[in-house]
Amino acid sequence: MDRMGAWIRGRMLLAAGAVLGLAACVTMPPAGPAGPSNDLSAIETDLAAHISVLASDDLGGRAPGTAAETKTLDYLIGQWQAAGLEGGTNNPGNPWLAAVTIAASAPDESSIRFYRRGRQVVLPEGGAIAYSTGRRALLDKAPLLFVGRQYRELDRAELTGRVAVMLWDHPDHAEQREALLERGASAVLAILTNDGELTRLASTRIAGSYRLVDDTDGNLLDGFLTRSAAEIVLGEGRLALLRESAELPGFKPVPLPVTVSIEATATAIEIASHNLIGRLPGRQPALGAVLLVAHWDHFGTCAKPPAQDLICNGAVDNASGLAVLTELARRLAAGPRLDRDVYFLATTGEEWGLLGARAFAADPPVPLSSIVAAFNVDSIAIAPRGAPVVIVGAGLTALDGPIERLIARQGRGMGDAQLAAKFLRRQDGWVLLQRDVPTLMVSSAFADSAFLDPYVAERYHRPADEREGIELGGAAQDLLLHVDMVRFFADGSAYSPAPAP
């Protein structure tokens, strides 16, 4: 744990240095933007030039709160200004950068003790572990409430003063845990499906956890129980019955005849980071805005000696998305002036839990209700020219029809919708969708597992995600598709959103 404390303290010093350095459709629009070339080879060259800078060792993997953040945002501001954007924060003192303060904590020690009929239940070694978002959190003999997989149906009155015991074996487990904590649970304990899963999760959490400072409500507690430990605490037969009941329609949370005492400590700091916001002014801003999003952050140094390459450069994830946003700015600014404002957002902390998107949603430069369409661009440099396209978030907004027609006009087919759906909650657009902003990710990168799977297996979140060898053919075509999409949805005569019910 001393090593983790040193890591956190090192991040604190880097963060301090970085802060000082930071300053409904009726018609389809005509095809083809003016200005920069639409030749796909030329576009690939332009994208590669941006990626070579953003994914270089000089930028050190773009970790938030480090000197690399300063270099990354300085580069993007220079490029966006040259393209014709202006700062979009509405803050005259810092027109481009919106501060995002992140609370980071690295776990130190924890203890969990269960009591049944006043007597402590002895657990096997390594059967449970707990985590705190602050330096120290303590809970003494709190009652347990088994909630299964529920969270949307629960309110604060049911959870306050209780430790929510949830099941981890479903796709929404992380969202469930966060919701239970936000709705007042004293702590959340997740029952794992097998004992080995605790080792894997603990190795992930040792790297630290991150939240927006404004989201931290005291010292939040969560933890995990192996299945074996849960069977000892609850009884093997009772756990099986609880799991079965959680599957039934009309399931209600079950108070358990067990209490728990939890203590957890952590090394905690605050990291000063920023979202970057640019704006292309429209002729009629009262008609609303179109929003383009790409996260700028990555993992910095992510490997250890004796490995020779220690930096996660994040060429695909997400220097490629930043490159597309930058070239979009050039093409849109060079063409006819649009009716609606177009905002360009480069978010921080996406890799740490979509934190920059959450900060933007909490304090946007324009009302979220005025955003008629938003498009997230993430890890776009995977598929070759001619690859199909998918809409991540299909069926959740009123944007699908016009976009499908624009895709068809480009001569491209639709890809694997089931594959795309797996990524809905794993990208910044999900934060905006949850706040009723019509947001999609339209991309060739998530359309075909034949292209996506090798990247995930060999390069994703690894030092191997470097500029050399990445595929930009599909990204170039996706860029032209985004030009058409933005022009359509920014045209007041072509698109008018349905009035809110």
N, C-alpha and C positions, 0 to 999 in steps of 0.2 A: 504493500500500500504506500510505502514511502516513494516508490517509483511513480505512482499515480499522482501523489501530492506534488512531486517535482514537475511532472508534466503539466498539471494545472497551473502551478506557479509560473512556469515558462510561458504558458499561453497568456497569463495575466500581463507579463512584461511585454510580450509581442503586441497584445491588444492595446496597451498604453501607447506604444510607439506608433501603431497604426492610426490611432485617433489623432495624434498630433500631425500625421501626414495627410489626412483626408480633408481636404477642403469639402311584317308579312309582305311578301314580295309581290311585285307586279311586273317588273321588267328585269332583264339581265343587262349588265353594263357591257360596253364594247370591250373586246379583249385587248391585252397587250399594253403594258405600261410604257410611258415615255421615259427618256433619260438613259440610264445605264443599259448595257447590252442585255438582250434576252437570249443570247447564244448560250447554250447550256455549258459548253466548255469554258467560256469566259466566266460564267457564274461560279463554276467549280473552282476556278483559279482564285476568284475573289474570296470565296468562302475559305479556301485553304490558307490564304494569307492571314485572315483573322484568326483562324484556329492555330496557326503556327505561333502566333504571339500569345494567345490566351492559354494554350496548352504547353507553353515552353517551361523549361526548368526554372527560368528566371522568375516566373510567377508562382513557382513552388507549390502548385496544386490548389491555389485559390482558397485557402482556409479562411473563414471569417475571423476578424479580430487580429489579423497579422499584417505584416508589411505587404504581403501578397495581395491583400484586399485593396490597399491603396493603389498599387500598380494596376490591378485589374480594373478598378473603377475609373482611374485616371485615363486609361486607354479607351474605355467605352465612352466616357464623356467626350473625349477628343473626337472620336469617330462620329458620335451622334451629333455633336455640334457642327462638324464639317458637313454632315449629311443635310442639315437644315432643321434639326430639332431644337427646341428650347427646353429649359428646365421645367419640370412639371409638378414640383412639390407644393407650390403656392407659398413657399417660404422665401422671401427676398434675401434673407441671410444665408440660405443654402438652397438654391433653386433646384439642384439636381439630386441631392442626397437626403433621404429620410432616415433618421436614426432608428435603429432597432437594437434594443438592449436584451441580451440573451443571458439567462441564468444557467450556468453549467455546474454540474456536480459529479464528482468521481467517488464511487462508494469506498468506504473504509471498512467498517465492521457492522454486524447486525446480529440480533438474537430474536428468536420467536419462541414463546412458551404458551402452550395450550393448557387449559384447565377444564376438567369435566367433573362436576359435582365437587368443586373446590380442590381437586387433586390434580397435580401436574401430570400431563401425558408425556411420556418419554418418547422422543422421536429418534429415528436412526440418524447417524452422522450424515450431514449433507442432504437432509430431507426437506429443508426449507431455507429460504433466504429472503431478506427484505431490503428495501432501498428507500432513501429519503432524498427529497429535492433540496433540503437545506442541510446545515451543518449537523443538526441533531434533531431527531424526532422520537417522541416517546408516547406510547399508548398503553394504558394499564387496564387489563381485564375487561376489554370491550366485547359485547355480544356479537356473534356471527349471524349473518343472513345469507343463505344460499340463494343466488339469483340466476344460476344456470348461464344461459346466454342472453338474458334480458338486460336491457338498459334504456331503450327508447321509451318503454312503457312506465319506467319508474320515476318517481318525483322525490324531491328533497325530504319530504316528511317520512318516507319509507326508509331512507338511507342514513339520515342524520344520527350520529352517535353509534353507528354499527359498522362492522367490517364486512364488506361485501365479498362473498366467496363465489367466484365465477369459474366457468369452464373455458379452457384455452383452445379447445379443438374446433375452432370455426374461423372463417376468414376475417371476421370483424373484431377479433379479440383485442387488438390495440385500440381501436375506436371505442370498444365497450369499456375498457379500463379507464380511458381518459374521461369518458362520459360519467362513469360512476364516481370518479373523484370530483369532477366539476359539480355534480349534483349532491354533494355533501357527505359521501361515505367517509368514515374516519380513516379507512385504509381499504385497499383492494388486494385480495389474495387470489391467485389463479391456480387452479388444479391442472397439472400437466397430464398428458396422455401416457407418457412413459418416463422412467426415472432418468434416462440419459439426456432428456431434453433440458433438464435443469443445468447441466454442465454447459451446454451450448448457449443457453440464454445468459448464464452468468458471464461467459467469456465475451459476449456482446456488450453487456452492461458495464463491464469493467472499463471500457473506453470512455464512459461518461454518459450522462443524459442531459438533455437541453430543453429549456422552456423559455418562452417570453417572460421577462420580469413581471410584466403586467398580469400574466396569467398565474403567477405563483401565489397561492393562498395559504400562507404559512408553510410549514414543512409537510409536504404531501408524502404519504407512505403507500408503497405497493410492494408486492412480493409474490413468490411462487412456492407451491407445494408439489412435491413429487406425488405420483399416484399412490405409492406405497405409504408415504407419510399421511396422506389424506385418509387412507383406509384405516390407519391406526387412530387418527384423531376422531373420525366419524363412525368407524366400524365398517368393515368391508361390505356387509350386506346393505347397510344404510346408504353408503356412497352409491352403490349400484342402483338402489331405488331412486335416489335423488337424480342420478343421471337419466334414468328412464322417465321420470316425471317431467324433467326439463324439456323432453321431446313432445309432450302432449299439448294439444291446443288448450288454451286457457290456463296454462301453468302460472302459479303465483309464487313469489318468493317465500322461502321456508325458513323461519327462525330456527337456529340450531342450539341444542343444549350444551354449548361449548363457549368459553370465553378465551380471549387471546391477549397477551401482552407482547408488544413489539418495541424494540429499540433499534434505531439505525443511525449511523453517523456517516458523514461524507465531507470531502474537501470541496468547498463551493466558491465560485467566483462569478463575476459578471463580465461578459464580453461585449464590447461596444462594436456594433457592426452597422451596416447601412443597406437599405434598398436604393436602387438607382431608378429615377423616374424622369422620363422625357416626354415631350408633348409636341405633336404636329398640329398646329392650330387649324381648325376648320372654319368655313365661312359662316356656319350657323351652329355654333356650339349649344344653343338652346335645344337642338334636336337630340342631344346626348353624345355619347362617345363610344368608340371602339377601343378595346384594350388588347395589347399584345404582351405576352409574358414569357420570360425564360429565366431560369435561375442561374446565377453566376458562380455560386459556391461549389467547392468540392472538398476533398479530405486532406489536402496538404501532404505531409509525410505520412505514409500509411504502411510502410514495410520496415523491417529491422535488419541489421547486419546478421548473417553474412551476405544477405541479398545485396546486389550491386545497385539495383534501381530501387530507390526508396520512395519516390514521389508518385502519388496518384495524380497524373496530369489532367485527367478528365477531358480528353479531346472530344470524344463523342458525348460524354455526360459532364458538362453541357456546354463546352466551348462551341460545339456545332450549333446549338440553339441560339447562343449569343451572336454567332456569325450570321445566322439567318435573320435575326432581328435587325442587325446593323445594316445588312444589305436591303432589307425591307424598307428601312428608314431612307436609304438613298433613293430607292425607286419611287416610293410614295411621295417624297418631298420634291423629286424632279418632275413629277407628272402634274396634271391639272389639280388645282386646289380642291380638296374634298369638302363636303358639307359638314360632317361631324368631326370633332376633335378625335385624334388618334393618340392614345397614350402608350408609351413603351415602358415596361416595368421589368427590371432585372432584380430578382429577389435574392436575399441572403438566406442561409439556414434551411434550404430545402432538404438537404441531406440529413438534417437534424430534426426533421418532423414538420416540414412545410412552414417553418416559422416566419420567414419573410412574407409569404403570402398571407398568413394570418395577421401579421402586423399591418399590412396594406389594407386588408379588409376591415380592420378595426379603426383605421384612420386614413381613409382614402382621400385623394385630392379632389375628387368629385363624388357626389352621392352614388353609391353602388346601384341604386335604382335607375340611374341615368345611363348606365352602360348597356348598350343594346346588344353587344356581342363581344365575347372575349375568346382569345385563342392562345393556348399555351404551346410553346415550342420546346421540346425536350428530347435530347438524345436522338437527333434526327438523321445523323450520318451513318446509316446502316444499310439501306437498301439501294440497289442499282437503278439506273434509268429504266423506265417502263414498269417498275414494280407497282402493284396495286396500292390503294390508299384505304385507310380506315378512319372512322370517326370515333374517337374515344369519348364516350358520353352520348352515343347515339340514342335517340328516343327520349332524352331528358330535357331537350330544349326545342324551340320552334325553328332552329337554324338548319336542320338537316336537309330539307328539301332544296333550298337554293344551293347549298354546298354540294349536294349530290349532282346537281345539274352542272355546276362548275367543274367538278371532277370529270364528268362525262365529256364536257366540251374540251377538256384537255386530252381526251382520248385514253383515259386511264380507267381501270376497273376497280371494283371494291374488294377489299381483302377480308381476312378472317375476323369477323365481328366478335366471336367468342374469345379469341386471343386478346383483342383490344380491350375487352371488358375487364380483363384481369388487372389492367393498369389504371383503372378509373380512380381508385382511392390513393394511388401512389404518386401523385403528381399535383403541382400547385393548383391546377384547375379545379380539383375537388373542393378546396377551401372556398373558392368563389361559388361553385355550384351549390354548396350547402347554404350560402347566403343569397340564393335566388338570382345570382348573376348568370345569364346564359353563356356557359363556357364550355368549349370543346378543345380537344387536341386532334387535329387533322394531320395525319402523318403516314408515310410509307414505312416508317421504322417498326411499327407495331402491327403490320398487316400480314406478315408471313413468317412463321416460325423458322423456315429454312434460312432466313437472313438474321433473325433476331437471336435464335438459340446459340449459334457459335459466338456471337458477341458476349452474351450473358455468361457463357461457360468459360471464355478465355480472357475477357478484357474488363468486364463490368466491375467497377469499384476496385480495380487492380492497377498496379503501375504499368501494365501493358496497354492501358487506354491512352495511347499516344497518337500523335498526328500521322505517323508513318503507317500507310496501309489502310487507312479508313476509306470508306466508300462514300462519295459525294454525289453520285449520279441522281439518286432519288431525292436527296436534299435539294439539289438545284431545281428539280421539277416541283418539289413541295414549296419552294420559295415563290415561284411564279404562281402557283395555286393560291398562296397566301396573299399575294398582291391582288389577285382577282377577288378573293373573299373580302379583304379589307375595303377595296373600292366599292364592292357591292353594298356591304352593310354600312358603309360611311356615306352612302348616297341617299339623301332624304327622300328623293322621288322614287328610288328603286325599292327601298325597304322601310317599312314602318312597323315597329313592334306592336303586337296586340296589346290593348290596354289591360292594365292589371285588374283582376277580378275584384 
